[in-house]
Amino acid sequence: MTLQLVIEMIIASVLAAGIYTIIGIAPGTDETAVLAPVTLALVLLGVSPMVVLAFFVSAVVTLNLTDAVPVAVAGTPGGVMASPMVPYGLTLKEAGQSVVGIRKMASGAAIGTIVAVPISLALAGLLAPLSEVITKYSAPVFFIGAIFLALVSKNKILSLLAILPFSLLIEGMRYLYWGVGAVPETKTITISFFLGITIGPMIFSMISLLNKEHREKLPKQEKREIVIANAEKQKGFPNPFKVLTKQESWATLGTSIAGCFTFFMSPVGMTVLFGEAVVSRVKDPIKKAKIALASMEGLAHSTYLAGLLIPLIALGVPLSPVAIGPANPLFNAPPVFTLEKNMHHLLTMSEFTIATIVGSVVGLGLTYYVIMKYSQQICRFVFKFIPHEAILGLFIALVMMLSYMDGGFINMMGVLLVAIVSGALSRLGINFGVLFMTLYAAPWIVTTLF
């Protein structure tokens, strides 16, 4: 490793922090849809794996921290991970304590990141001996994973029923491509279909608007006004343990540690489960909201980082919702990465550690300081000058471009089909993790069960 590589990692981490600060504050952005396409583009451009990893870690830390800001300021989640925090953010907002909410969440995020990095690296080292066995049986493991995620989701029966038909759709598309000569039989389209799943809800919502009857049934609302209150200025670099009370700090530490050991579970699900458990006996609504926001934010960060680092370092296959979702290009991005040769095989433990530390330190250091001092100015700028639709349009266009590069015009239509189907299934309440796991298990399911 050279000094130039370290400088490149730092620059990439700074860029990720800057880009995803803006994206994270924009309301309603999906983590997978905004992280995966950019990461895939960097991998396909031939950027060094350590630089890509540092960029991704910084982006994750930044995105999960900043998407909580609209929760406190406007009662709107910046992303999916922030959704469980909305009721508590509104409680503080109505009490005139939006700024307090931002600082509690930012401090919880800082503690979650500080806890997650060393514990995840340690767990990855302990699980590393299992990598060869899991890789050998990765296809049936993905199938079992799909069933497991279906059973722990809210709509169990629907999720289970979707596995076989969706696997037939994926394999049918692949055989169609081979049959018409769109791609050689030695090439298996995977990453394009993965991107199609990520943009599924957006595509389905957009296409639904073309239905006149559906459009007329949609609720009509007046122009929404968002009031952003002024806040006192923060001096110096704030210490997260001083911003939080002892009870809030211990609750955040506890949930953050628990999140590392449940890396294979849904980050949103774990945020709700542990977050609600921590505050279940707290009666005062203001105190309850503060503890919940800090502990949920810490848990979200730790679960997300553990879900990325442990499968990537220890296993080499994406066996967590985070790994198979937004972090998927780090595992599988043909022709650069495949399940047989990806970052797991290319980087040493020390290189993983350095890239992770650089990304997390730069992302957390910059974003935490900026959010604590300038969150309201940033919110005001984003809400006023950056349309949410423009961000979504940008990422959909990027997905279409990558799909064309992967398999031509027919693949663009195939990705659109996958997006519509996955969007419809998501609307029915089927877990995205089930669809991602099924995508990887599809060849084994079709050849084994049919």
N, C-alpha and C positions, 0 to 999 in steps of 0.2 A: 504494500500500500504506500502510495506516494503523497507528498504534500498537496500536489495538484488535485488528487482524488478527494482529499479532505475538504479542500476549498470548494470543489464542485458539489460535494454533499451539503455543505453549508449554504451555498448559493441556491441549490435546489430546495432546501428546507425553507429558506427565506421566501422564495417565490411561492411555495405551497402555502405558507402562512398568509402571505398577502392576498393571493387569489381566493383562498377558501374562507378568509375572513368576510369578504364581500358576499360570496355564495352562501355561506352559512347563515348570515343574517337575513338573506332574502327568504321570505316565508314559504314553507311548503316544499322545499327542495329535498329530494330523495337521495340518501347517502350513496346508494349503489349507482344510481343514474349519473351522479356528478363525479364520482371517484373512478369507477371502472373504465369509462372510455378514455379519460386523460391518462390513466396509468397504462392502459393498453397501448396508446399512441407512443408513450415514452419507451416502452419495451420494444415495440416494432421499429422505432427509430434507432435502436442500437445503443441506447444510453446504458452506462455501466450499471450492473445489478445493485451495487451498493448505493449509487446515487438515486436509483429508482426507489429503493427501500427507504432511504432517508426522506425522500420527497413524500412517499406514501404515509409514513409514520407522522411526519409534520402535518400533512393534510388531514389525517384522521384526528389528531389532537386538536387542531385548529377548528375543524368542522364541528366536532362534538362540543367544543367550548362555545363557539359563536352562535350555533343554532339554538342555544338556550336563551340568548339575549332577547329576541322578540317575545319569548314567553313572559319575561318580566316587564318589558316595555309596553307591549301591545296585546298580550294575552293570546298570541299566535305562535305556534311552534315553527321554528326555523327548519326542522326536519323531522323524520319519523322518530328518531331517538328522543327528541324533546317532547313528544306528544303526552307521555304520562305526567309531565311536570306542569301542564297547562293549568289544571285546577288550583294548584298551590301558587303558581305565578299570579293568577287572577286574585287570589286571596290577599297577597301582599300589595298588588296594584290597587285594589279597592281601598286598602288601608293607607295608601299613599307612600308605600315603602318599596317601590319598584327598584330603586337604586340598591337597597339592601338585598333584594332578591338576586340582582345581577352579581353582586359581590359574594353572596353565599354560594351561588352556582359556580362562579369562576374559581373560588377557593376549593370547592368540592372537586372540581375538575383537576385542579393542580395536585391535590392529594391523591386522587385516583390514578393519575399518570405516574406520580412518584412511586406509588405502591405497585402498580401493574408491571412496570418494566423489569425490576429485579426478580419479582416472583415468577413472571412469565418466562424469563430466561432460565431460571432455575428449574422450573417444571419441564421446560423443553429439553434440558439436559437429562433429566430423569427419564423422560419418555422416549428419548432418541433410540434406544435399543429395539424398540418395537417397530421402527420405521420399515424395515425390510418385510416383516410379516404383513403389516397393514398394506403396504404397496402391492405385494403379491396378490392379495385378495381385495384390492380396492373396489372392483366392480360390485361384488355382492355386499361389501361394506357400505357403498353408496346406496344400494337398494334398501338395506336394513336401516340406514340413516334416514331415507325418505319415509319409511314406515314409522320410525321413531318420532320424527318431527310431525307426522300426520297425527299420531296418537296423542301428542302433547299439545296440539293446536286446539282452538275452540271448535272448529268444524271438522271433527274427526272423520266422520263417515264420508263427507264430500272430499276431503283430502286423500283418503285411502282410495276412493273410486277414481280419482284423477290420475293416479300414478300410471296405470297400464295404458289408458288412451293417450296420455301425453307422451309416453315413451314411444308409442306407435307413430305419433305425429313426427317426432324428432327423427326416428329411423326412416320413416317414409320419405321425408324431405331429403335425407342423405342419399338414399337409393335413387331418388329422382335425379339428383344432381349427377350421380355417377352414370345413370342411364342415358341422360341427354348429353353427356360429355362436358358439363359445366365445370367440373373439377375432376382430376384424375382419381382413380380408385384407391390410390395410395394416400389420398388426403381426406381427412375426416373433419367436416365443418362442426366446430363446437363453440368457439368464442363468439361467433356472430349470433348464434342462437341464444347464447348467454346474454348478450347485449339486448337482444330482442325481448327477453324476459324482463330485464331491468327497466325498459321503457314501456312495458306493457300497460300499466295503469294510465300513463299519460296518453298513449296512442288510443286506448279504448275510450277514454273520456273525450278526446278530440273527435273521434269518429261518431260517438254517440250524439254529438251536437248536430250532426247532419240529419238525424232523425227528427222530423218536425214535431211529431207527437211527444217525443221525449223532451224536446227543447221547450215546448209549451208548458210542460208539467214542472219544469225547474222553477224553484222559488226566485222571485224577482226582488232585488234589494237595491236600496238607494246607495249612492256613493258613500263608502265607508270613511269615517273620520277617525284618525288615530292621534291621540294626544300623547306627546312625549314630554314628560315633566322635566324641569331643570334639576340638576343635582349638584351637590357640593363637590369640589375638586379633590382628587386623591393625590396626596403628596408621597413622593418616593416610590420604592418598589414594595408593594404590600406583602406581608407574610401571611399565607393562607391560614396558618394555625392561630394567628392573632385575630384574623377577621372572623373566624368561627369560634363559638363557645366550646367549652370542654365537651359538653354533651354532643354537640354537632360534629366536633372533630372525631370523637370516638365512634359515633354512628357512621361517619364517612369512611373511617379506617376499616371498620368491620365489614361494611358492604363492599368496599373495594377489594378486600382480601377474598371475600366470598365469590366475587365476580370472576376472579382469576381461576378459581377451581370449577366454575361452571361455564368455561369457554365454549363448550360444545352445544350450549343452549342458546336460545334467542336472546340477544342483548336487550331488546325491548321487553320481552317477557320477564327476564330476570330483574330489570329495573322496576317493573310494577310489583313483582313478587316480594323482593327484599325491601324495596322502598316503602311499600305499604306496611310490611311487617315491623319495620323500625319505628314507625310513628303510630302504630295501632293503639297504643295506650296513652298517647299525648292528647290532652283535652283542649288546651288553649289553641285556637285555630291559627293564630299568628306564629306562635312557637312551633306548632306542628308543621306549618308551611316552610319555615326556615330550615328545620331539620330534614324535611323531605327533599327540598330542593338541593341541599348540599350533599346528602347521602345518595340520592338518585343520580346526580351528575357524576359523583365519584364512581359509583357502580357502573354507569354507562361507559365511562372511559376505561375502567379496568377490564370489563368484559370484552369490550371492543379490541383493546390492545392484546389481551390474552388470546382471543379468538383468531387474531392475525398471527402472532409470533409463535405460539405453541405448535399449531399444525405446520407452519412454514419451516421452522427450525428442526422440529423433532420428527415429523412424519413425511413431509414432501407431497402430501395430498390434501386437498381442501376439505377437511372433515369438521368444519364448524360453519355456522351461518355467515359469519364475517368472511371466512376464508373462501367459501363457495360463492359469496356475493361480491362485495366491492373489491376484495383482495384477490379475486380469481385470476386476473392477468399476471400476478406474481407466480402462480402455479402453472398456468396453461395459457400460452399465447403463441401458437404456432406461427411461423417456424422457429421462433426464438426460444420459447419455453414449451415443454411438454410435461406430462405427468411423470415421464421417465427421466427428464433432464430439465430441472428448473433451479430456482435460487437455492433450494435445499441441497442440491448436488454441487452447485457452483461455489457457494460461499462457506467459509469456515465459521466456527462458533465465534471466534474473535471478530471476524468481519461483520457477522450479524449483530454482535453486541455494539460495535463502534457505530454502524449505520443507524441502529435503533436509538442509541444515546444521542447522536447528533440530531436526528430528526425530532426526537421528543424534547430535547433541551431547547433547540431553536424554536420549534413550534410553540411549546408551552411558554418559554421566556418572552417571546415577542407578543403572542396573542394574549396571554394573561395580563401583561402590563398594559397593552393597548385597550383591552376590554375594560379593565378596572378604571382607566382614566378617561377613555374617549368613547365608551359604548353608545351613549346617546347621540353624539355627533355622527357616528358611523350609521346608526339606525336611521337618523333623519336623512342622511345622504342616500342610503340604499332604498328606503321606502319612497323617496321623492323622485329619484332619477334613474333607478335601475328596475325596469319592469320584470316581474316574475316570468312572464311569457317569453321574454327575450332570452333568459337563461335556459329555460326548457327547450326553446327552439334551437339554441346553440348546441345542446347536448344531443338532441334528436338528429340534427344534421351531422354531427360527428359520428354517431352510430351508423347512419346510412352510408357515410363515406367509408368507414372501416368495413362495413358489410360488402360494399362494392369491391374493395381491395381484396377481400377474402374469397369471393366467389362470383363476382360479376353482377349483372342486372338481375338475373334470376334469384340470386341470393338476397338482394334487396327486397324482392317480393316475398321470399321465404321468411326473412326476418320480420317483415310487416305482418305476415300470417301468424308467426309465433308470438309476436307482440299482442295482436288482437286476442288470440286464444288465452295467453297468460294473463292479459288484462281482464278478460271476462272471468277467468277462474279466480283471480285476485278479488274481483268485485263480489264474488260469491263467498269470499272469506277463506280461500285456500292459501295456506302459508307459502310465501315465496321460497323458503328453504326446501319445501317438498319438491317444487318444480326444479330448482337448481340440482338437487340430489338426483332426481329422475333424469335430468339431462345427461349426467355422467353415467348413470346406470343403464341408460336406454339400450346400448348394444347387448349387454349381458341379459337384460330382461327379455328382449325380443328373441335372441338365439336360445335362451334357456327355457322360457315359458311358452313359446309359440312354435 
